[in-house]
Amino acid sequence: MSPTTTTILISSLATGTIITASSHHWLMAWVGLEMNTLAIIPMISKQHHPRATEAATKYFLTQAAASATILFSSTTNAWQTGTWDIMNMTNPTANMLLTMAIAMKLGLAPMHFWLPEVLQGSTIETALIITTWQKLAPMALIFMTSNTLPTTALLTMAMISTLLGGWAGLNQTQTRKIMAYSSIAHLGWMAAITTIMPNILTLNLVLYLTMTTSMFYMLILLNSKNIKDMATSSTTSPTTTTLAMLTLLSLGGLPPLTGFMPKWLIIEELTTQNFTTTATILTLSALLSLFFYLRLSYSSTITLAPNTTTTKHKWRFKPTINTTLLTTTLPMSLLMLPITPMIC
């Protein structure tokens, strides 16, 4: 893909997200979502491979259906209230349709089926964009409508997402699919706190984006597409492999790493609001997620000890990427737990 084409597509992605996040009219929000979808399709299918074409088709159909549902819900609300204001969603039917549409956009269970397959058919760089930047526009809509969204539906989807994200990730060997189910589980945690404490939702989203970005960057550096690649990467990049292990544990929410902070705050707030059943299920599902993070971490560091090579040149050539973003996100992914008292 030429630099000009890449620049146009990245600019379209940024513009679509900004339009959606800054709009007050549902039609403009829908336009921004469509720009996002149309800009990411060529990036998914640029490999000219049947699997990439299949992933692009699945992504397009899912996102188009979700955008149409958002337009239908906003039209239903406008029919009843006479306004297209995003902040004024008072019709219960429209709110339920909007919740289902945004869940489909994000990949929340039970509308999650497209996410693992799309990520597996994409390159690691494109998978990074899908799991991070593409979540910003739907999350902006959730944040703006959090006062009117149905709490019961969100809590139900949160429990299903966290359980499924942990359970389905146990049987995966491909790193992109593991990151997909990790994304589903993290989005479940965010959905659980949406209508209760939007500030914690924002904190969780920022930390999720930080940890996922640093993890994908290290997967790109290590050129690791499955667990076997992670197991052999320690011979060429032991430091990066160790940092990848710590980032995985942070994603799993193991104290004293950063990923424990949002889970701690969410469980505390759910317990305070008497949602003890939801808090218990989320806590148990976190153990499932932590198990496959630990397995992946173990496989990546099992060969760190005395495993040297006698060859003059490394047998694997790592891709060259700009590591500025990695050096920014990696410390935040590992060392931010001590600031929790200041946030609270």
C-alpha positions in Angstrom: 0.0 0.0 0.0 1.5 3.4 -1.0 2.3 6.1 1.5 -0.4 8.4 0.0 -3.1 5.7 0.3 -2.0 4.9 3.9 -2.1 8.7 4.8 -5.6 9.1 3.4 -6.9 6.0 5.2 -5.4 7.0 8.6 -6.7 10.6 8.1 -10.1 9.2 7.4 -10.0 7.1 10.5 -9.1 10.0 12.7 -11.6 12.3 11.0 -14.5 9.8 11.4 -13.7 9.3 15.1 -13.5 13.1 15.8 -16.8 13.7 13.9 -18.6 11.0 16.0 -17.1 12.1 19.3 -17.8 15.8 18.8 -21.3 15.7 17.2 -24.6 16.4 19.0 -26.8 15.2 16.0 -27.3 11.5 15.4 -26.9 11.9 11.7 -23.4 13.3 12.0 -22.5 10.6 14.5 -23.6 8.0 12.0 -21.6 9.7 9.2 -18.5 9.5 11.4 -19.0 5.8 12.1 -19.4 5.1 8.4 -16.2 7.0 7.6 -14.4 4.8 10.2 -15.8 1.6 8.6 -15.0 2.5 5.0 -11.5 3.6 5.9 -10.5 0.4 7.7 -11.8 -2.0 5.0 -8.9 -1.5 2.6 -6.5 -1.9 5.5 -7.9 -5.3 6.4 -8.0 -6.6 2.8 -4.6 -5.2 1.7 -3.0 -8.7 1.9 -4.8 -9.9 -1.2 -5.4 -13.2 0.5 -8.8 -15.0 0.7 -8.7 -14.9 4.5 -8.1 -11.2 4.5 -11.0 -10.7 2.1 -13.2 -12.8 4.3 -12.3 -10.8 7.3 -13.0 -7.5 5.5 -16.4 -8.8 4.4 -17.3 -9.9 7.9 -16.2 -6.6 9.3 -18.1 -4.6 6.7 -21.4 -6.5 7.1 -21.3 -6.4 10.9 -20.4 -2.7 11.1 -23.0 -1.7 8.4 -25.7 -3.6 10.3 -24.7 -1.9 13.6 -24.7 1.6 11.9 -28.1 0.9 10.4 -29.4 -0.1 13.8 -28.0 3.1 15.4 -29.7 5.1 12.7 -33.0 3.2 13.2 -32.9 3.7 17.0 -32.2 7.5 16.6 -35.0 7.8 14.1 -37.4 6.0 16.5 -36.4 8.3 19.3 -36.8 11.4 17.0 -40.2 10.2 16.0 -41.3 10.1 19.6 -39.5 13.1 21.0 -39.0 15.4 18.0 -35.3 15.8 18.6 -32.1 14.3 17.1 -30.0 15.3 20.1 -27.7 12.5 21.2 -28.1 13.5 24.8 -31.9 13.3 24.7 -32.5 9.5 24.2 -35.7 9.0 26.3 -37.5 6.3 24.3 -36.9 2.8 26.0 -37.1 0.9 22.7 -34.6 3.3 21.1 -32.3 2.9 24.0 -32.4 -0.9 23.8 -31.7 -0.8 20.1 -28.9 1.6 20.6 -27.3 -0.6 23.3 -27.5 -3.6 21.0 -26.0 -1.7 18.1 -23.1 -0.3 20.1 -22.4 -3.8 21.5 -22.2 -5.1 18.0 -19.8 -2.2 17.0 -17.5 -3.0 20.0 -17.7 -6.8 19.9 -19.5 -7.3 23.2 -21.0 -10.7 23.7 -23.4 -12.1 22.5 -22.6 -9.9 19.3 -18.9 -10.8 19.5 -18.6 -13.5 16.8 -17.0 -11.3 14.2 -14.1 -9.9 16.3 -11.8 -13.0 16.6 -12.2 -14.0 13.0 -11.6 -10.4 11.7 -8.4 -10.1 13.8 -7.1 -13.5 12.7 -7.6 -12.5 9.1 -5.8 -9.2 9.5 -2.2 -8.2 9.9 -1.0 -7.5 13.5 -0.8 -3.8 12.7 -4.4 -3.7 11.5 -5.5 -5.8 14.5 -4.0 -3.1 16.7 -6.1 -0.4 15.1 -9.3 -2.5 15.3 -8.8 -3.3 19.0 -7.8 0.3 20.0 -8.7 3.2 17.7 -11.9 1.6 16.4 -13.3 1.4 19.9 -13.1 5.2 20.5 -16.1 6.3 18.5 -18.6 3.8 19.9 -17.2 4.4 23.4 -17.8 8.2 22.9 -21.5 7.4 22.1 -21.7 5.2 25.2 -20.2 8.0 27.3 -22.7 10.6 26.0 -25.7 8.4 26.4 -24.7 6.6 29.7 -27.5 8.3 31.7 -30.2 6.7 29.5 -28.8 3.3 28.6 -30.5 0.3 30.3 -28.4 -0.8 33.2 -29.7 -4.4 33.3 -28.9 -5.1 29.7 -25.4 -3.7 30.1 -24.7 -5.7 33.2 -26.0 -8.9 31.5 -23.8 -8.3 28.5 -20.9 -7.5 30.8 -21.2 -10.8 32.6 -21.5 -12.8 29.4 -18.6 -11.0 27.8 -16.2 -11.5 30.7 -17.1 -15.1 31.1 -16.9 -15.8 27.4 -13.7 -13.8 26.9 -12.0 -15.8 29.6 -13.4 -19.2 28.7 -13.0 -19.0 24.9 -9.4 -17.7 25.2 -8.3 -20.9 27.0 -8.2 -23.0 23.9 -6.4 -20.5 21.6 -2.9 -20.7 20.3 -2.9 -17.7 17.9 -1.9 -14.4 19.6 -4.3 -12.3 17.6 -7.3 -14.5 18.7 -6.0 -14.3 22.3 -6.0 -10.6 22.1 -9.4 -10.6 20.6 -10.9 -12.5 23.5 -8.9 -10.3 25.8 -10.6 -7.3 24.2 -14.0 -8.9 24.7 -13.3 -9.5 28.3 -12.1 -6.0 28.9 -15.1 -4.5 27.1 -17.3 -6.5 29.5 -15.6 -4.8 32.5 -16.2 -1.4 30.9 -19.9 -2.2 30.1 -20.5 -3.2 33.8 -19.5 0.3 35.0 -21.0 2.4 32.2 -24.2 3.6 33.8 -22.9 3.5 37.4 -19.6 5.5 37.3 -18.7 6.9 33.8 -15.4 8.3 35.2 -14.1 4.8 36.0 -15.2 3.8 32.4 -13.0 6.5 31.0 -10.1 5.4 33.2 -10.6 1.7 32.2 -10.7 2.6 28.5 -7.5 4.7 28.7 -5.6 1.9 30.5 -7.0 -0.8 28.2 -5.8 1.2 25.1 -2.4 1.7 26.8 -1.9 -2.0 27.7 -3.2 -3.3 24.4 -1.1 -0.9 22.3 2.1 -1.9 24.1 1.3 -5.6 23.9 0.6 -5.4 20.1 3.8 -3.4 19.6 5.8 -6.1 21.3 4.1 -8.8 19.2 5.2 -6.8 16.1 8.7 -6.5 17.5 8.9 -10.2 18.3 7.1 -11.2 15.1 5.0 -13.5 17.1 1.8 -14.8 15.6 1.2 -17.8 17.9 2.4 -19.3 21.1 5.2 -21.2 19.4 6.7 -18.0 18.1 6.5 -16.5 21.6 8.4 -19.5 23.0 11.2 -19.1 20.5 11.4 -15.3 20.7 13.4 -15.3 23.9 16.6 -16.5 22.2 16.7 -13.3 20.0 15.0 -10.7 22.3 15.1 -11.8 25.9 14.4 -8.3 27.3 11.5 -7.6 25.0 10.1 -11.1 25.8 10.3 -10.4 29.5 8.5 -7.0 29.1 5.9 -8.8 27.0 5.3 -11.3 29.8 4.8 -8.4 32.3 2.4 -6.6 30.0 0.4 -9.8 29.6 0.1 -10.2 33.4 -0.9 -6.5 33.6 -3.7 -7.2 31.0 -4.8 -10.1 33.2 -5.1 -7.8 36.2 -2.4 -9.3 38.4 -1.3 -6.9 41.2 0.9 -4.9 41.6 0.7 -4.1 37.9 -1.4 -1.4 36.2 -4.2 -3.7 35.0 -5.3 -4.5 38.5 -6.3 -0.8 39.1 -9.5 -0.6 36.9 -10.7 -4.1 38.0 -10.2 -3.1 41.7 -12.2 0.2 41.2 -15.0 -1.5 39.3 -15.5 -4.3 41.8 -15.4 -1.8 44.6 -18.0 0.4 43.0 -20.3 -2.5 42.0 -20.2 -3.8 45.6 -21.0 -0.3 46.9 -24.0 -0.1 44.6 -25.2 -3.6 45.8 -24.4 -5.4 42.5 -22.7 -8.1 44.4 -23.7 -10.9 42.0 -22.2 -9.1 39.1 -19.1 -8.3 41.0 -18.6 -11.9 42.0 -19.1 -13.2 38.4 -16.7 -10.6 37.0 -14.1 -11.5 39.7 -14.3 -15.2 38.9 -14.1 -14.6 35.1 -11.0 -12.6 35.7 -9.4 -15.8 36.9 -10.2 -17.5 33.6 -8.5 -14.6 31.7 -5.5 -14.6 34.0 -5.0 -18.3 33.4 -4.4 -18.0 29.6 -2.3 -14.9 30.2 -0.2 -16.9 32.6 0.1 -19.7 30.1 1.2 -17.4 27.3 3.6 -15.7 29.7 5.0 -19.0 30.8 5.5 -20.2 27.2 7.3 -16.9 26.3 9.8 -17.1 29.2 10.3 -20.9 29.6 13.3 -20.7 27.2 14.9 -17.5 28.7 17.4 -19.4 30.8 20.6 -20.8 29.4 19.5 -21.1 25.8 22.1 -19.5 23.6 22.9 -19.8 19.9 26.3 -20.2 18.2 25.3 -18.6 14.9 26.7 -15.2 13.8 23.4 -13.8 12.7 20.0 -14.0 14.2 17.8 -16.5 12.4 14.8 -14.2 12.5 14.7 -10.7 11.2 12.5 -8.5 13.3 10.5 -5.7 11.6 11.6 -2.2 12.1 8.9 0.0 13.7 8.8 3.3 15.5 9.3 2.4 19.1 8.4 5.9 20.4 4.8 4.9 21.2 6.0 1.7 22.8 8.4 3.5 25.2 5.5 5.8 26.1 2.8 3.1 26.7 5.0 0.4 28.3 5.8 2.2 31.6 2.1 3.2 31.9 1.1 -0.5 31.4 3.3 -1.7 34.3 3.8 1.0 36.9 0.6 3.0 37.4 -1.0 1.1 40.2 0.6 3.3 43.0 -1.4 6.3 41.8 -4.7 4.6 42.5 -5.3 6.5 45.9 -4.9 9.8 44.0 -7.5 8.8 41.4 -9.9 7.6 44.1 
